[in-house]
Amino acid sequence: QVQLVESGGGLVQPGGSLTLSCAASGFTFSSYDMRWCRRAPGKERECVAHTTSSGSSTTYADSVKGRFTISRDNAKNTLYLQMNNLKPEDTAVYYCNRVSGNYWGQGTQVTVSS
């Protein structure tokens, strides 16, 4: 079955960096577009980064453009989100998402606070 397992979250100070990982299994990872989305307390879910199946094309929400980078290693079946210059408003649970079929991981908490 499809499994997506996120890791790499934690507590970081404003201006800091984190890299999230999502280990995928149960499907041909290299065939699917993938996304990172987040849900902050009391807010709607927001999808912040998208990559095509090959990784050749990426798009970002305005809220993270220039600070976050989505990438993937299809040989390792792993999706990444490099987050730089983190802000308190980036605090959320971050989820890995396979766009087709609407599959989600369990999420990893990112907290940006001094």
CORKAWO-V111984 format. One record per pair of residues at least 24 apart in sequence whose ideal C-beta (glycine too) atoms are under 10 Angstrom apart, sorted by sequence separation. I is the first residue (numbers start at 0). GAP is how many residues later the second one is. If there is no record, write none. Layout:
I_GAP / I_GAP
This chain:
0_24 / 1_24 / 2_24 / 28_24 / 29_24 / 32_24 / 34_24 / 35_24 / 36_24 / 54_24 / 62_24 / 85_24 / 87_24 / 0_25 / 1_25 / 3_25 / 27_25 / 29_25 / 35_25 / 37_25 / 85_25 / 86_25 / 87_25 / 0_26 / 37_26 / 62_26 / 63_26 / 78_26 / 85_26 / 87_26 / 62_27 / 80_27 / 82_27 / 85_27 / 35_28 / 50_28 / 50_29 / 80_29 / 82_29 / 1_30 / 3_30 / 5_30 / 48_30 / 50_30 / 48_31 / 35_32 / 48_32 / 47_33 / 48_33 / 35_34 / 48_34 / 34_35 / 47_35 / 33_36 / 33_38 / 32_39 / 31_40 / 29_42 / 47_42 / 28_43 / 29_43 / 30_43 / 35_43 / 37_43 / 28_44 / 29_44 / 34_44 / 35_44 / 47_44 / 28_45 / 29_45 / 33_45 / 35_45 / 48_45 / 27_46 / 28_46 / 34_46 / 42_46 / 45_46 / 47_46 / 52_46 / 28_47 / 29_47 / 35_47 / 44_47 / 49_47 / 51_47 / 52_47 / 19_48 / 23_48 / 28_48 / 44_48 / 46_48 / 50_48 / 27_49 / 28_49 / 39_49 / 42_49 / 49_49 / 16_50 / 18_50 / 19_50 / 21_50 / 23_50 / 26_50 / 28_50 / 39_50 / 40_50 / 44_50 / 46_50 / 25_51 / 39_51 / 40_51 / 18_52 / 20_52 / 23_52 / 24_52 / 37_52 / 39_52 / 40_52 / 44_52 / 46_52 / 22_53 / 23_53 / 37_53 / 38_53 / 39_53 / 22_54 / 23_54 / 37_54 / 38_54 / 20_55 / 21_55 / 22_55 / 23_55 / 36_55 / 37_55 / 38_55 / 21_56 / 22_56 / 36_56 / 37_56 / 38_56 / 20_57 / 21_57 / 36_57 / 37_57 / 20_58 / 21_58 / 35_58 / 36_58 / 19_59 / 20_59 / 21_59 / 35_59 / 36_59 / 44_59 / 19_60 / 20_60 / 34_60 / 35_60 / 36_60 / 18_61 / 19_61 / 34_61 / 35_61 / 18_62 / 19_62 / 33_62 / 34_62 / 17_63 / 18_63 / 19_63 / 33_63 / 34_63 / 17_64 / 18_64 / 32_64 / 33_64 / 34_64 / 16_65 / 17_65 / 18_65 / 32_65 / 33_65 / 16_66 / 17_66 / 31_66 / 32_66 / 33_66 / 15_67 / 16_67 / 30_67 / 31_67 / 32_67 / 36_67 / 15_68 / 16_68 / 17_68 / 31_68 / 38_68 / 14_69 / 15_69 / 16_69 / 28_69 / 30_69 / 31_69 / 33_69 / 34_69 / 35_69 / 37_69 / 14_70 / 15_70 / 36_70 / 37_70 / 39_70 / 6_71 / 11_71 / 13_71 / 14_71 / 15_71 / 26_71 / 31_71 / 7_72 / 13_72 / 14_72 / 17_72 / 21_72 / 23_72 / 25_72 / 37_72 / 4_73 / 5_73 / 7_73 / 12_73 / 13_73 / 21_73 / 22_73 / 26_73 / 7_74 / 8_74 / 11_74 / 13_74 / 19_74 / 21_74 / 23_74 / 26_74 / 3_75 / 5_75 / 7_75 / 12_75 / 13_75 / 19_75 / 20_75 / 21_75 / 13_76 / 17_76 / 19_76 / 21_76 / 26_76 / 25_77 / 11_78 / 11_79 / 23_79 / 10_80 / 23_81 / 22_82 / 8_83 / 21_83 / 8_84 / 8_85 / 7_86 / 21_86 / 5_87 / 20_87 / 5_88 / 19_88 / 5_89 / 6_89 / 5_90 / 17_90 / 19_90 / 3_91 / 4_91 / 3_92 / 17_92 / 3_93 / 3_94 / 17_94 / 1_96 / 15_96 / 14_97 / 5_98 / 6_98 / 8_98 / 9_98 / 10_98 / 11_98 / 13_98 / 15_98 / 1_99 / 3_99 / 5_99 / 8_99 / 9_99 / 10_99 / 11_99 / 12_99 / 13_99 / 14_99 / 2_100 / 3_100 / 4_100 / 5_100 / 7_100 / 8_100 / 9_100 / 10_100 / 11_100 / 12_100 / 13_100 / 1_101 / 3_101 / 4_101 / 5_101 / 6_101 / 8_101 / 9_101 / 10_101 / 11_101 / 12_101 / 0_102 / 1_102 / 2_102 / 3_102 / 5_102 / 7_102 / 8_102 / 10_102 / 11_102 / 1_103 / 2_103 / 3_103 / 4_103 / 5_103
